Amino acid sequence: MKIGLVLSGGGMRGVAHIGVIRALEEHGIIPTHIAGSSVGAIVGALYAYGYDWEDILNFFRTIQIFELKKYAINKPGIIDTEKFYSAFKQYLKEDDFSVLKKQLFITATNVLNGELTVFNTGELIKPVLASAAFPGIFAPVSIKDSYYVDGGVLNNFPVDQLNDVCDVIIGVYVNGFDTVVIDDLKHSHNVIERVFKLKTVREDIKKFETCDVLIYPKELNKYGTFDKKYLDDIYKIGYDSANKELAKKQILDKILT
């Protein structure tokens, strides 16, 4: 059976994906195909490469996002996304989709022609970086003759990439939102994040019904996109939410039969 795992974007809330992966494997559910956008592309690439949930969680604990040496110079962004290449290369030592143990599809947005690109062959790290390059914060990533930013701009929940190739699709969505007050929007990046989220969530909700299993932990809504302080809490929410959903007998019957 071909089991697809779709991992949405959502910044640091995407650490919940790692908890879901642990829960799935503890229930004997091993995805064969993965589609991811933004942080979902990062988690998906590490998982498809062969890392277990503990290794992936450690990656997020150790990687530094906002540090001086990564600031962009003469590039349209605060952070130079390509300066993360060496950190990713320590984990993805063979920089090519062909070495992956699972089929992987990564979405990124071509910022020059405005079209969605889905990467699943060739070099691996740059497409992953591009998919996670949040506009206005991270500079676009150069791949061949074009430049790419966050896949979430055009496809934050790429269920459509697996609809025709998998028997069962498990969707993990970590990008919801609650109503806020103006005092919650203290900085420019808070406003950018809010507007970006409002657009993507309304588009993504339409895809929920195409998932055989949907794991959507709304408790994550209170956490910020770039907030690393609560990684363990976010991971546990993902783990607990997946276990709660998988406890439903009909869900396991659908996946494992």
N, C-alpha and C positions, 0 to 999 in steps of 0.2 A: 504494500500500500504506500502511495506517495502522500506524505503528510506535509502540508505547507504551513510555515510560520511567518506571519506578517507583523513586523515591528515598526510602529509609528515613530515619528519624530516627537520631540518634547524636551530637549535639553537634558539636564541632569535628572529629570523625572524618568528618563530612559533606563536608569539603573534598575527600575522595577522589572525591566525585561529580563534581567539576570535572575531575579527571584522566580520569575515564571519559568525560565528554562530549567532551573533546579527542580521545581515542582513537577514539570512535565516528565523529566527523566525519572524522578522517583515513582511516577505512576507508569513507567514503562513506555512512555510516548517519546519517540525519537524523531524529530522532524527530518525530512529528506531535502526539503526546499525552503529557502528563506528569501523574503523580499523585505527590504528595509529602506527607510529614509532618515537622513540626519543621524541622530543618535542611534536609531534603529539600524542604520547601515554600519555603524561602528560595532555595536554588539553583534550584529549578524555576521560581520566579517571575521571577528575573533572566534565566534562559535563555529562558523563554517570551516575555519582554519584548523580547528581541533582543540581549542582551549575549553576547559571546563568552567563551570560557573564561578568557582573560587578565583581562578586566574583572571577572568574577565572583571570581576569585582575589584581585584587588586589593581588592575590597569586603571580603573577610574579613580581609585584612591590615590594613586601615585602621580598621575599626569597633572601638570600645572597648566592652567589656561591663561590666566592674566598675570604674566610675569614680564618684566621689562625687556628681556632679550627677544621676546616674541612680538613686540610692538611693530606695526607695519611702518615702513619708510617708503615714501613715494608710491604707495599703493592705496586703493580706495577701501580702507577699512582700518579699524583700530588695531586688530591683531593680524599678523601675517600668517595665514593658514598653513602655508607651505613649510613654515618653520617647525611644524609638528611632524614632519616626515621622519626624522631620525627616531623620534619616540615610537612611532608606529612600526618602523623597520625593526626595532628590537623584538617585537612580537610577530610581525608578519615578515619573517626573514626572507621568504621567497615571494617576491612582489608580483604575483600573477594569479588570476582567477583559476588557472588550470590546476593548481595544487590543492584547491579547496576540497574538503571531504563532503561538502553538501553543495547543491546548486544554489547560487546566490545572485540576486538581482538588486541593484542599487540605483535609486533615482537621484538625478541631479538636474539643475536648471541651467540651460545655456543662457547666460545673461546677455549675450550679444544678439541672438536671433529670437530669444524668448520661447524656445521650445524645450520640452522635457526630453532628457536623454536617459535611457536605462542601460547601465553598464553591467555586463556579465561575462566579458572576455577581456583578455589583455592585462595591462598593469592594474593592480588592485588598490594600492594605497592612495594614489591621487584621487580616484573616484570616491573613495571613502571620505577623504578630507573635503572634497568638493560638496558632497552630499550634506555634510555637517557645517558648511560655511554660512552661518546665520547672517543674512544681509545687513550691512551697516556696522556690524561688529567684526566679522571676519572677512578678510579680503578674498576676492574670487580666486579660484585655482586654475592655473593654466594647464590644459590637457590638449596636446596636439595643436591645432590651429584656433582654439577657442578658449573661453573662460566660463567657469561654472560656479554656481552658488547652491545653497541649500535646496535639496530635492523637495523639501516641504513647501516650497513656493508654489509648485504645480502639482505635486502628488505626495502628500505627507503620509498617506496610508495606502501603500501600493498593493492592495488586494488583487487588483486587476492583472498583475503580473503572474499570479499563480492560479487564477480561475480555471484556465484551460489545461493546466498540467498536473494538478493535484486532486486526489480523491477527497481529501478533507483539508479544510483551511481553518487554522487557529489564528485569530487576530488578537493582537495585544495593543491597546490604545492608551496612551499616557499623556494626552494633550488637551484634556478638557478644561473648562473654565467656570468660575463662579462670578456672581455679581460683585463688583468692587466699589469702593468710594474713592474720591479723587486723591485723598491722602495716601492711598496705596500706590499711586503713580508718582513717585518722588523723583525719578531720574528719567532722562531721555530714553534709556534702554528699556525701562519699564513700559513706556508708551509704545515703543517699537514692538516689544514682545506681545503686548496686549492686542494691538491691531493685527499683527501677524496671526495670532492665535484665533481671534474672532473670525477671520477669513477661512482659515484652514479647517477649523472644527466643523463649521456648517457644511463644508464640502465633504468632509470625511464621514459624517454621520450617515450619509446616504449609502455608504458602503458596508455599514454594520450588518445589514441583513444578508449579505453575500458570504458572511463567515459562518461556518458550522459551529464554531465555538468563539465567543467574544469575551475577552478578559479586559474589563474597563474599570480600573480602580479609581473611583471619583475622589477618594481621599487625597489623591496626588495633587488635586487642583490648587491646594494652598501653597505648594512649593514653587519657587522661582526657577526659571529656565537655566540660570547660571549659578545657582546656589549649591555649593558642594558640602555645606555643613551637615546635611541630613542624609547622606548617602546610605547609611545603614538602615535608617527608618524607611527610606524609599524602597530599598531592596526588599525589606521585610513586607511592605505593603504588597509588592508584586508577588512575592512568594505566598502570602496568606490569601490573596485574591484568587490566584490560580488554584490553590488547594480547595478553596470554597467552591469554585466553579466545577472542578474536576470531581468533587464529592457527589455530584449529581450522577446517578447511575446511568441515565440515558446518554449523558455526555461521553462517558467512557465507552459505552456500548457502540456509540457512533464512530468513535475513533479506532477502537481496537478490534472491531469485527469486520 
